[in-house]
Amino acid sequence: MFQLYNVLNMALTIYSYALIVYIFMSWFPGARESSFGVFLAKICEPYLEQFRKFIPPLGMIDFSPIVGIFVLYLARMGLLELFRMF
């Protein structure tokens, strides 16, 4: 059971880091058009689109990645509590 928790926790952590890298890539011109940027877009955009549906950008600032990372953090904490029960 502990092994499953470790795998899921690591997957959520890696995905959180992928989101952070994807966000920072928007600061550099042409970074999202690279092959790595396209790969990150394929795995990050479907998740972020769920939050963009109800959190519109304010000016040039998009808060959906912040909310997405926070939701992943809550999922990790919920996962920890779930596995503590067993």
C-alpha positions as CSV (number, residue, x, y, z in Angstrom):
1,M,0.0,0.0,0.0
2,F,2.9,2.3,0.8
3,Q,4.4,1.7,-2.6
4,L,1.2,2.8,-4.3
5,Y,1.1,6.0,-2.2
6,N,4.8,6.7,-3.2
7,V,4.1,6.2,-6.9
8,L,0.9,8.4,-6.9
9,N,2.6,11.1,-4.8
10,M,5.6,11.2,-7.1
11,A,3.4,11.4,-10.2
12,L,1.5,14.3,-8.7
13,T,4.8,16.0,-7.8
14,I,6.3,15.6,-11.2
15,Y,3.1,16.9,-12.8
16,S,3.2,20.0,-10.5
17,Y,6.8,20.6,-11.6
18,A,5.8,20.2,-15.3
19,L,3.1,22.8,-14.8
20,I,5.6,25.2,-13.2
21,V,8.1,24.8,-16.1
22,Y,5.2,25.3,-18.6
23,I,4.2,28.5,-16.9
24,F,7.8,29.8,-16.9
25,M,8.2,29.0,-20.6
26,S,5.6,31.7,-21.3
27,W,8.2,34.3,-20.2
28,F,10.6,33.3,-23.0
29,P,9.8,34.0,-26.6
30,G,9.5,30.9,-28.7
31,A,10.0,28.5,-25.8
32,R,6.5,27.0,-26.1
33,E,7.1,26.4,-29.8
34,S,10.0,24.1,-29.2
35,S,9.5,20.4,-29.1
36,F,9.7,20.3,-25.3
37,G,7.2,23.2,-25.1
38,V,4.8,21.3,-27.4
39,F,5.2,18.2,-25.3
40,L,4.4,20.1,-22.1
41,A,1.5,21.8,-23.8
42,K,0.0,18.4,-24.7
43,I,0.1,17.3,-21.1
44,C,-0.6,20.6,-19.3
45,E,-3.2,22.4,-21.4
46,P,-6.0,19.8,-21.0
47,Y,-5.7,20.1,-17.2
48,L,-5.4,23.9,-17.2
49,E,-8.4,24.3,-19.6
50,Q,-10.7,22.9,-16.9
51,F,-9.8,25.8,-14.7
52,R,-9.9,28.4,-17.5
53,K,-13.5,27.6,-18.0
54,F,-14.5,29.3,-14.8
55,I,-11.5,31.5,-13.9
56,P,-11.0,34.1,-16.7
57,P,-7.7,35.9,-17.0
58,L,-7.4,39.3,-15.4
59,G,-5.7,41.5,-17.9
60,M,-2.6,39.6,-18.9
61,I,-2.4,37.5,-15.8
62,D,-3.8,33.9,-16.0
63,F,-4.6,32.6,-12.5
64,S,-5.6,29.1,-13.7
65,P,-2.1,27.6,-13.3
66,I,-2.0,28.8,-9.7
67,V,-5.4,27.2,-9.0
68,G,-4.3,24.1,-10.8
69,I,-1.2,23.7,-8.8
70,F,-3.2,24.3,-5.6
71,V,-5.7,21.6,-6.5
72,L,-2.8,19.2,-7.1
73,Y,-1.4,20.0,-3.7
74,L,-4.8,19.4,-2.2
75,A,-5.0,16.0,-4.0
76,R,-1.6,15.1,-2.6
77,M,-2.7,15.9,0.9
78,G,-6.0,14.1,0.4
79,L,-4.1,11.1,-0.9
80,L,-1.9,11.2,2.2
81,E,-4.9,11.2,4.5
82,L,-6.6,8.4,2.5
83,F,-3.6,6.2,2.9
84,R,-3.2,7.0,6.6
85,M,-6.6,5.5,7.1
86,F,-5.4,2.1,5.9
